[in-house]
Amino acid sequence: MNGKSVSFQKSFIVHRGDFYLGVKSEPSFAPTNTDINVRAKTVDTKGVSVPMDNIKLTASKVEWKSSRRQEVDGGFYSNYERVLIPVEARNLSTGGNGDGSVKLSFKNPGEYQISLASTDRRGNTISADSSVYVYGSGSASVQPKNNESLDVTAEKTQLEVGEKAKIIIKSPYTQAKALITVERGQIFTYDIVTVDRNFYEYEVPITEAYVPNVFVSVLLLSPEPEIKFGQIEFEINTTRKALKLEVVTDKPTYLPGEKVTLSLKTANYRGEPQPAEVSVSVADLSVLALKGNPMKNPLEFFYRGLPLRVTTASNIKNILEQAEIPKGTKGGDGGNPSDLAKRKRGEFKDTAFWEGQVTTDARGMATVSFTLPDNLTRWQIESVAITRGTLVRVDYKEFVAAKKLMAVPLAPRFVVPGDEFSIGANVFNQTDSSQPLSITIESPTLALSGDVKYSTNLKAGESKTFYFTVVAPKEKETGEHSFTLSAKNGNFEDTVERTILIKRNETYESVATAGVTKTDKAVEYIFVPEEVLNDRGGVTVRAQASLAFFLKDAISYMAQFPYGCSEQMASKLAMLAVLQKTNSLKNIGSRFAIPSVQFEGVSYTLDEAVSRGLSRIYENQVTSGGFAYYQGLEPSVSLSTHILGVLVELKAAGFKVSEDVLSRAAEYVSSTLASRGTLYYTQNATEIDNLITAAYNLARVQKRPASLSQITSIIRTRVSPAYLGDTISSSALAYLAMLLKNEPILASLESGVWKTLDNRIDIDSRGAYLKSNQKNILWEYYETPIKNTALLIRAISERGVEHTQVDSMLRWLFASRDKAGAWGGTNATLAVIDGVVQYLDWSKEGQSQFSLNVLLDNEPVGKHDFKGDSLFAKFEKFLPISGFEKNKNHRLSFERSNVVGAATNFYYDIGMTYYLPVEKLPPRDEGVAIFRTYYALTDTEKEHPLSEAKVGEVLRGEIRVITPKPRSLFAIESFIPGGMELVNFNLDTEDESVLNRGESRGVGINTGSGENEPSFFARFFGSNAAATNAAYDTSLPRIFAEDAAKKDAIQKLYPDFKELHDDRLFLFSQT
């Protein structure tokens, strides 16, 4: 037995017996003493009719027996039991066709249940039931209700216009008045009737006004008086509300710019002419396909069922507000077809025509005309019609705009000034003969280089692409470039004018520096190279007297956090202890004062919150002295160590803490850890970290437990230089640095501890931080680089010795905050607040006031007085790049004056953003390699990369990223080769189900060092793509005839244009 589980699942049908039995009573609503035909049907398990004898029929009357009981609210309520009283029994058999019948009649009104039962050869009982409602004079048993509800039963709820809705009102009274209303958005009809029996029948004729649904409501008033209310909904067939709509074009195929005439005909469901208003739109089908071509069904929209808008309290009416809608293009005469075939194309639209109101005449006829734009595509006509009587219909029709000779431009979506790139002309000969052609390009804004004219001969059905090299002038930085491509001879011509958006070079680079000093003057130098563009970018200068203002959001976050378990509650109490210490800081505490603290949804003062929180903590202390996360659970050493430290902090902050709870917790932690013995810690080296963390908290307890000396002895013995350098976690290392102050016995470790801490400090773009030892992370104490860095800042503050990286570590912490201003969790946030407050107390930040002058080349550019309310404000100044002389060192100085109190730190940072010309942008080399490769779908092992593909093939694409070290995010933009489109096998344009996490056309992927290989699928559409592929790329033609000879055409996997500038985007974010 290896403990593994194995499972299997299969479904199958279990039949009740050898045959099935069905029963139907006709009619199901009947007067007393009326014949009711009870029909039986028997089939085998395969649905084949079989004869069956010995079927027992039992007709039972439904009676309701009541009893009363007192409920928890003190009131008495009735319980009702449904009882069947047999009134007639018969034997029934079915013939060879499985059918059988018998007639019954009932002389007393009421609800009857007709039951059929028989047994198969195995003795299984097969049964079926049917209900019959018999109405007439006399009393009948009705289920009483404890509320005002009334049972209303319908013979059937799905009806046709012209039928009658039959209902039975089950009145619990022998005499009553009933208000019967037929309603929906309004009350159509109403009737007041006298209900003189328990089962009262009523009929409602169904009219067209009730389509698609109607409600019948019954308000019953008894002589007592009591009120009962019930209602039932009927669905009415919508066939009569469907309008017939026919749209016909005057020809199947058109030239771009040609006049189109549509003939519209509307009729009712009987085929009779019906005047109507029709909205007509003509849109590019390939554009619609990108949205899935959402076709409308107004019949379902208007008549799938309307809500009941009538209540006994109010009558709500729907108010429809009519708004004027501007009319669309009316079109023109379209010109002469022979001229249109050679006319220049330049007007491209997604929607060719839209008219919101086309009215058909008394014959149901209308005609509209419009002029097509210049798209070569398949168009879809959508016509939605409605009449005054709300008959509705939608109709869809397609037609094609095509030319015998077509030139399709291949151009980039945008260009950057200075780009050299290619514009392609994909020329298609759809005539029946070979054509000599001249292909040219013209542009008023682009510089043309190389060939501007090609002469060629294209065979019938052949296509060919011609590329022209062009340059985007640097001088034109906004707007768009236009160009004209032409393919023509004496008989045929296609000239196309298109535009390319100009995207200004927004590629910038940034450099920054920062500093902190206690002196009265700091100097930095700024150098701007000659090639930097003069009209964009600049230098941002910031300065502040303290970094303390970053804490306010974090303290508010901790004060309002919904704490639950012991660890979170302890974190909140620790935060309150830190807040108490913060309040004592000169010029600082008052800025972080929180008037109240949220605890379990109630606001408390600081003292009240601590008292209540301690009570909750005490409740989770078990008999041994340890603490559990929740009551009833076992105690945890790591949690108890954490809470012990919190209790020590609260006591140091001046709050009253139970000495008994404190000493019992200290004794539990120390005795539990010490009892494990030296051998245990020899065999489990990383457990030394737990000893160090516990010893730090135990050493601060006023009444130290006796076993603490045993713990420190183990630490001194087991913490060797090798352990410090390779094994100890960074959190434990910081705790050990703080423990040294309280335990002279460990003084010999001080040099090694601080040397190891310095070696573990890493630097990134945000500043400096204490990285974790990946071989040993103290998960029990929620170790993260953020908490490590905060602990190190506290250790530096307690040591009282200046550290060269402390300002960089503070900057790193504040740059790592989340949107709430905290650090991801209560434990890490608490560590940061505590560490920063300790640093503020030691460094005396905020205790001096001064003026700070900022000068550029000895000229003042800004001044700020750090005092009073502005002490924690941030000075910020932007200096445009145009104000700096190129190729020269500029002196930026910070000068402090009017100092009141002892000189403390002031902080500054300088950031410069600058732009370079495109040709001056240096290659970005982060040691990252990116490869894009294509494979056949059958090449599952990816052994044979492809450089070409055939028309119609589906390929698997792979982007391979190789990075020398872990990166938290790559954003990659990779061009798809011309003529290809990302698809899935359902013909959607994208399908995330075939992609890895985070992949799409722009790929965002998380990586470790090494490789990451997102895959995608693409299909190639060559010159022979059929019209059914119109959903993919509107720049590709797809209206030419099928040519079997071209299906095997080979297409090189060229990009859309020559990528002479780097359009790939790399975004790096360091974890």
C-alpha positions, -999 to 999 in steps of 0.1 A, spaced: 0 0 0 15 33 -11 -13 56 -1 -21 66 -36 -58 67 -48 -71 54 -81 -106 63 -93 -127 57 -123 -161 71 -133 -187 58 -158 -224 67 -162 -252 44 -173 -290 44 -174 -310 24 -148 -346 17 -159 -373 14 -134 -385 -18 -150 -389 -36 -183 -414 -10 -196 -426 25 -191 -461 35 -184 -477 69 -193 -512 84 -185 -531 114 -198 -565 126 -188 -586 145 -214 -599 170 -205 -580 178 -174 -606 205 -165 -642 192 -166 -676 199 -150 -691 173 -127 -707 142 -143 -687 147 -175 -669 118 -192 -631 120 -188 -611 99 -212 -581 84 -194 -555 72 -220 -527 48 -211 -495 42 -231 -469 14 -226 -435 12 -243 -403 -9 -237 -370 6 -226 -362 13 -263 -393 33 -268 -411 6 -288 -449 2 -281 -457 -31 -262 -490 -45 -250 -495 -48 -213 -522 -65 -191 -531 -62 -155 -528 -24 -152 -545 -12 -121 -563 22 -123 -571 40 -91 -590 73 -91 -585 92 -58 -599 124 -45 -574 148 -30 -583 159 6 -563 182 29 -560 173 66 -548 201 89 -532 204 123 -519 234 143 -487 239 162 -470 267 180 -438 280 165 -407 297 180 -422 331 175 -452 322 198 -477 321 169 -498 292 159 -495 279 124 -514 252 104 -497 222 88 -515 205 60 -512 169 48 -523 158 13 -544 127 16 -557 105 -13 -591 89 -8 -598 62 -35 -632 67 -52 -630 42 -80 -607 13 -92 -606 -5 -125 -583 -29 -145 -569 -17 -178 -548 -32 -206 -531 -18 -236 -532 -34 -271 -504 -42 -296 -499 -5 -302 -494 1 -265 -526 22 -263 -555 17 -239 -582 39 -225 -612 41 -201 -638 67 -194 -645 81 -159 -668 107 -145 -670 123 -111 -702 137 -95 -684 158 -68 -661 188 -75 -625 187 -64 -590 176 -74 -586 140 -85 -555 120 -90 -556 92 -116 -529 66 -109 -519 37 -131 -497 9 -117 -484 -24 -129 -455 -48 -123 -429 -63 -146 -415 -98 -147 -390 -90 -120 -416 -76 -96 -407 -40 -101 -436 -16 -98 -441 9 -126 -466 38 -121 -478 70 -136 -501 98 -123 -524 125 -139 -544 152 -122 -580 161 -131 -599 192 -118 -636 188 -116 -657 219 -110 -694 225 -102 -717 233 -73 -708 218 -40 -678 219 -16 -643 206 -25 -612 203 -4 -587 232 -9 -553 234 7 -555 263 32 -526 288 34 -510 305 63 -507 336 42 -526 356 16 -516 334 -14 -543 318 -36 -539 288 -58 -548 294 -94 -544 264 -118 -544 266 -156 -553 238 -180 -523 248 -201 -501 279 -202 -489 279 -238 -516 292 -261 -523 304 -296 -542 336 -305 -579 326 -307 -577 300 -280 -592 303 -245 -571 302 -213 -590 280 -188 -582 285 -151 -595 270 -119 -597 293 -88 -592 272 -57 -612 292 -32 -609 283 5 -643 300 9 -678 288 0 -688 324 -9 -664 352 -21 -660 380 -46 -631 378 -71 -616 406 -92 -601 388 -122 -577 410 -144 -558 403 -176 -527 424 -174 -491 430 -183 -479 465 -189 -515 476 -184 -548 461 -174 -563 447 -206 -596 435 -192 -611 429 -158 -642 411 -144 -658 409 -110 -674 376 -103 -692 358 -75 -673 327 -64 -699 304 -49 -680 272 -48 -645 260 -39 -634 251 -75 -645 280 -97 -638 278 -135 -630 309 -156 -621 314 -193 -601 342 -209 -602 346 -247 -566 351 -261 -562 381 -285 -532 394 -305 -528 422 -279 -517 395 -254 -486 384 -275 -460 374 -263 -473 368 -228 -500 379 -205 -508 375 -168 -542 366 -152 -545 378 -117 -572 369 -92 -579 390 -61 -603 371 -38 -623 388 -11 -642 367 15 -671 379 38 -648 376 69 -632 398 53 -600 381 41 -580 387 10 -562 361 -11 -542 368 -42 -529 346 -70 -518 349 -106 -506 328 -135 -486 336 -167 -495 325 -202 -471 324 -231 -487 334 -265 -473 322 -298 -455 351 -316 -459 339 -352 -484 366 -360 -459 393 -349 -433 382 -374 -430 405 -404 -419 392 -438 -390 413 -452 -373 408 -485 -343 429 -497 -330 426 -533 -299 442 -549 -301 453 -585 -269 432 -592 -247 407 -574 -213 424 -579 -202 461 -579 -172 482 -586 -159 505 -558 -177 538 -560 -206 523 -579 -243 531 -572 -262 504 -554 -300 502 -554 -319 481 -529 -355 470 -533 -374 463 -500 -407 445 -496 -426 440 -464 -457 418 -457 -476 404 -427 -476 368 -417 -504 361 -442 -482 375 -470 -504 406 -474 -485 439 -481 -477 457 -449 -463 493 -446 -434 494 -422 -403 514 -412 -370 498 -421 -335 507 -409 -309 497 -435 -272 494 -429 -244 481 -452 -212 473 -434 -179 456 -443 -184 419 -435 -147 414 -426 -149 442 -399 -181 427 -385 -164 393 -384 -139 406 -359 -167 411 -335 -183 377 -343 -208 393 -367 -236 397 -340 -268 393 -360 -300 406 -344 -334 390 -339 -360 418 -331 -388 392 -327 -370 377 -298 -361 411 -284 -396 425 -285 -416 393 -279 -395 369 -258 -416 378 -228 -425 411 -211 -425 417 -173 -456 423 -153 -459 461 -147 -492 460 -128 -494 457 -90 -522 464 -65 -503 495 -54 -495 512 -87 -498 512 -124 -464 516 -140 -463 527 -176 -434 525 -200 -426 558 -215 -407 557 -248 -389 589 -257 -384 596 -294 -351 611 -304 -341 625 -338 -313 605 -354 -292 621 -381 -297 605 -415 -268 587 -432 -253 589 -467 -279 592 -494 -254 583 -521 -252 595 -556 -255 581 -591 -222 561 -588 -208 574 -621 -202 555 -653 -191 518 -647 -163 521 -673 -149 552 -654 -153 535 -620 -131 506 -631 -102 531 -635 -111 555 -608 -86 562 -580 -96 546 -547 -91 566 -515 -123 566 -495 -124 536 -473 -152 531 -447 -163 503 -425 -200 513 -430 -210 520 -465 -246 531 -458 -270 536 -429 -305 549 -429 -326 547 -398 -360 551 -414 -370 537 -448 -408 536 -450 -425 510 -473 -457 521 -490 -492 505 -489 -479 478 -512 -451 471 -487 -424 484 -512 -395 508 -509 -362 516 -528 -330 531 -515 -298 540 -533 -263 549 -522 -227 550 -535 -202 525 -523 -168 536 -508 -136 522 -523 -132 490 -502 -127 458 -521 -146 435 -498 -178 416 -491 -206 438 -477 -234 427 -455 -269 444 -456 -288 444 -423 -324 455 -425 -346 457 -394 -383 464 -399 -411 473 -376 -448 483 -381 -471 504 -361 -486 473 -347 -451 461 -337 -447 434 -363 -409 429 -366 -384 413 -388 -347 413 -396 -331 403 -429 -294 398 -439 -280 398 -474 -244 400 -488 -229 413 -520 -193 419 -532 -173 450 -543 -145 438 -567 -124 448 -596 -108 428 -624 -74 443 -615 -66 450 -579 -37 466 -561 -37 461 -524 -13 483 -504 10 467 -478 22 494 -454 30 497 -417 3 510 -393 26 539 -384 61 552 -389 85 572 -369 103 603 -384 135 591 -400 123 555 -407 134 538 -439 108 511 -448 91 494 -477 56 499 -491 43 469 -510 17 467 -538 1 433 -539 -13 431 -575 -40 406 -585 -50 399 -621 -86 386 -620 -92 390 -657 -95 360 -681 -62 369 -699 -26 378 -693 -21 416 -686 10 437 -692 11 462 -662 29 492 -650 31 495 -611 41 529 -597 42 548 -564 38 585 -557 39 604 -524 39 642 -516 54 636 -481 76 605 -483 110 605 -499 112 578 -525 145 559 -530 152 531 -554 127 520 -580 95 539 -583 81 520 -613 79 483 -622 68 468 -655 55 432 -654 32 408 -671 7 389 -649 -11 358 -661 -48 353 -656 -55 346 -619 -19 354 -610 -7 378 -582 26 394 -574 39 418 -547 62 447 -556 81 467 -529 91 503 -530 117 517 -505 107 550 -489 120 572 -461 99 592 -436 115 627 -434 127 637 -399 112 672 -403 76 659 -404 68 647 -368 30 648 -366 0 641 -388 2 615 -415 20 606 -448 0 599 -479 10 578 -509 -6 565 -541 -1 531 -556 -11 524 -592 -13 493 -613 -26 498 -649 -25 493 -686 -47 507 -714 -77 486 -704 -75 481 -667 -65 502 -638 -65 502 -600 -51 533 -583 -52 535 -545 -45 564 -522 -37 555 -485 -22 572 -455 2 562 -427 0 577 -393 32 595 -381 41 585 -346 65 608 -330 96 593 -315 86 588 -279 116 566 -270 132 582 -240 160 573 -216 162 583 -180 191 587 -155 188 594 -118 208 600 -87 199 605 -51 216 615 -19 212 622 18 235 644 40 237 660 74 260 687 60 246 721 50 255 717 13 254 690 -14 265 693 -50 256 672 -81 265 678 -117 243 674 -148 256 669 -183 234 670 -214 250 655 -246 248 674 -279 224 649 -296 196 652 -270 165 667 -285 158 702 -272 120 703 -271 112 674 -248 124 661 -215 139 677 -185 153 674 -150 131 668 -120 146 679 -86 130 667 -54 140 673 -17 125 665 17 135 668 53 124 634 63 110 602 47 85 598 76 56 612 56 55 579 36 42 561 68 8 578 71 -10 556 47 5 524 62 -5 534 97 -40 540 86 -41 507 68 -29 488 99 -55 507 121 -84 497 99 -74 462 89 -100 435 98 -79 413 120 -90 378 128 -65 352 140 -40 356 168 -11 365 145 -31 393 129 -44 405 162 -8 405 176 3 425 146 -24 451 153 -14 454 189 23 457 179 13 485 155 -5 503 183 27 500 204 47 515 176 21 542 172 24 550 208 62 554 204 56 575 172 34 599 192 64 607 214 87 617 185 92 654 184 75 672 154 65 638 140 41 620 164 13 645 160 12 640 122 4 603 126 -21 606 154 -52 584 148 -82 595 168 -98 561 168 -90 525 160 -114 501 143 -119 468 162 -146 444 151 -165 472 134 -164 495 165 -142 526 170 -121 527 201 -94 550 216 -59 537 215 -60 525 251 -94 509 247 -83 491 215 -51 477 232 -71 465 262 -97 448 240 -70 433 218 -51 419 247 -82 403 260 -86 385 227 -49 374 228 -52 361 263 -82 340 253 -59 320 229 -33 312 255 -34 275 264 -26 258 297 11 253 287 15 291 282 17 289 244 -6 306 220 -29 291 193 -41 308 161 -77 302 172 -93 288 203 -93 250 204 -62 246 183 -27 234 194 -2 261 204 25 272 179 60 280 190 66 305 162 32 323 169 40 323 206 74 338 199 58 365 178 32 373 204 58 373 231 77 400 212 44 420 208 37 419 246 72 431 253 67 460 228 34 469 244 49 470 279 78 491 267 53 516 251 36 520 285 6 498 282 -4 474 310 4 438 302 -4 408 324 29 397 339 15 362 344 6 359 307 40 373 298 61 350 320 40 319 311 46 326 274 83 332 279 86 300 299 67 280 272 89 293 243 122 289 261 115 255 277 101 241 244 131 252 224 157 244 250 143 209 256 150 198 221 187 196 230 220 203 212 218 171 191 184 182 176 200 215 165 230 197 152 208 175 130 185 203 120 208 232 114 182 257 101 163 254 134 190 276 149 171 305 132 141 299 154 163 299 184 178 332 174 143 348 168 130 335 201 162 345 220 158 381 208 123 383 223 132 364 254 162 386 261 139 416 263 116 401 290 122 417 324 120 383 342 141 362 320 134 324 320 161 302 333 165 282 301 175 314 281 211 308 290 209 273 275 195 288 243 222 314 239 249 288 246 235 267 218 235 297 195 271 306 204 282 270 197 263 264 165 266 298 147 299 294 129 314 315 102 302 289 77 267 291 91 267 328 89 279 329 54 258 301 39 230 289 60 214 315 83 182 332 70 184 370 65 156 376 90 174 355 117 206 374 108 190 407 115 175 394 148 209 381 157 224 416 151 198 430 175 203 402 201 240 410 204 232 442 222 214 424 250 236 393 252 273 401 258 280 363 257 275 365 219 298 396 214 324 374 195 299 371 167 294 408 161 320 413 134 309 383 114 272 391 117 276 427 103 300 416 76 274 390 64 246 416 65 267 440 43 274 412 19 237 404 15 226 439 7 216 440 -30 209 471 -52 183 476 -79 167 506 -96 146 513 -64 175 514 -40 192 489 -16 176 459 2 185 429 23 179 399 0 167 366 13 190 335 15 173 313 -11 187 282 7 169 291 40 139 314 43 122 318 76 86 311 64 72 308 100 79 344 105 67 356 71 102 365 58 103 387 27 130 410 14 108 439 27 107 425 62 144 417 61 152 453 51 130 468 78 146 445 104 181 456 93 171 493 95 159 486 131 192 468 139 212 497 126 192 521 147 196 500 178 233 497 172 236 534 169 263 534 142 259 552 108 255 529 78 263 540 43 232 522 27 205 532 52 191 560 30 191 537 0 173 510 20 146 535 31 141 546 -5 138 510 -16 111 503 11 91 533 2 93 525 -35 80 490 -28 46 501 -13 14 488 -27 -16 509 -38 -29 511 -2 5 525 10 12 493 29 36 464 22 14 435 12 5 421 46 2 430 83 34 414 93 57 431 67 39 464 71 44 463 109 81 455 104 85 485 81 66 510 104 86 497 134 120 499 117 114 534 103 101 547 137 132 533 154 154 550 128 135 583 132 140 581 169 177 574 166 185 599 138 164 627 154 148 634 120 122 661 122 137 678 152 154 705 132 139 732 110 157 749 81 155 766 47 168 748 16 179 767 -15 184 749 -48 207 765 -73 217 757 -109 250 771 -119 248 794 -89 214 808 -100 184 801 -77 158 778 -91 138 770 -60 135 774 -22 116 756 5 113 763 43 111 730 62 94 741 94 60 740 110 32 726 88 56 724 58 83 703 76 71 671 59 62 686 26 82 677 -5 100 702 -26 98 695 -63 110 715 -94 110 706 -131 137 721 -152 132 717 -190 160 703 -211 160 734 -232 175 754 -203 207 733 -203 236 742 -225 248 710 -243 281 693 -237 287 712 -205 287 702 -168 260 721 -149 263 725 -111 232 717 -91 236 726 -54 214 722 -23 223 747 4 208 746 39 204 778 60 186 792 90 190 759 109 170 757 142 181 727 164 207 701 157 215 694 120 197 662 107 194 646 74 178 661 43 172 639 13 172 648 -24 168 630 -57 174 641 -93 159 625 -124 166 634 -160 144 622 -189 158 629 -224 150 620 -260 174 611 -287 169 611 -325 160 577 -339 193 571 -355 211 579 -322 192 554 -301 217 528 -290 209 491 -290 195 479 -257 214 449 -245 202 433 -213 217 400 -222 183 389 -234 179 369 -266 146 365 -284 139 340 -313 107 336 -334 103 303 -352 75 286 -371 67 249 -373 41 226 -389 14 215 -366 25 179 -371 60 188 -359 51 183 -323 88 180 -313 97 212 -331 126 197 -349 121 213 -384 117 251 -384 100 266 -415 110 295 -436 80 293 -461 44 280 -461 17 271 -485 -16 288 -488 -42 275 -463 -16 259 -440 -19 263 -402 15 268 -385 26 268 -349 46 298 -339 71 299 -310 87 329 -294 117 319 -273 131 342 -247 164 336 -230 173 357 -201 205 356 -179 186 362 -147 150 361 -134 127 389 -146 93 395 -132 78 408 -165 86 408 -202 63 427 -226 70 416 -261 55 429 -294 63 406 -323 52 412 -359 31 385 -376 44 379 -412 24 395 -440 -5 374 -451 -8 356 -417 -33 361 -389 -36 347 -354 -65 323 -354 -80 293 -336 -96 262 -350 -131 278 -345 -120 306 -369 -119 332 -341 -92 358 -346 -77 349 -312 -81 319 -288 -65 321 -254 -71 284 -249 -41 275 -271 -18 300 -255 3 298 -224 -5 320 -194 -2 357 -202 2 353 -240 -15 372 -268 -3 393 -297 15 414 -270 30 387 -247 34 393 -210 54 365 -194 71 358 -161 104 341 -164 131 326 -144 166 325 -157 168 303 -188 141 300 -215 104 307 -217 85 296 -249 51 310 -256 34 294 -286 7 307 -309 -11 294 -340 -14 313 -373 -30 306 -407 -16 319 -439 -39 335 -465 -23 337 -499 -35 352 -531 -61 325 -535 -79 330 -502 -117 326 -507 -144 349 -496 -151 328 -465 -118 341 -450 -130 376 -450 -132 376 -413 -95 380 -409 -76 408 -424 -93 436 -443 -61 446 -461 -61 413 -480 -83 407 -510 -106 378 -509 -132 382 -536 -114 365 -565 -124 331 -580 -110 298 -567 -80 286 -586 -69 251 -579 -36 256 -595 -27 283 -569 -35 263 -538 1 250 -535 16 285 -539 46 290 -517 48 322 -497 80 334 -480 75 343 -444 83 380 -449 73 406 -423 47 432 -433 75 456 -442 112 460 -438 118 465 -401 147 488 -403 139 504 -370 134 485 -338 96 482 -331 100 456 -305 92 467 -270 110 453 -239 98 462 -204 119 450 -175 106 451 -139 129 438 -112 113 418 -84 
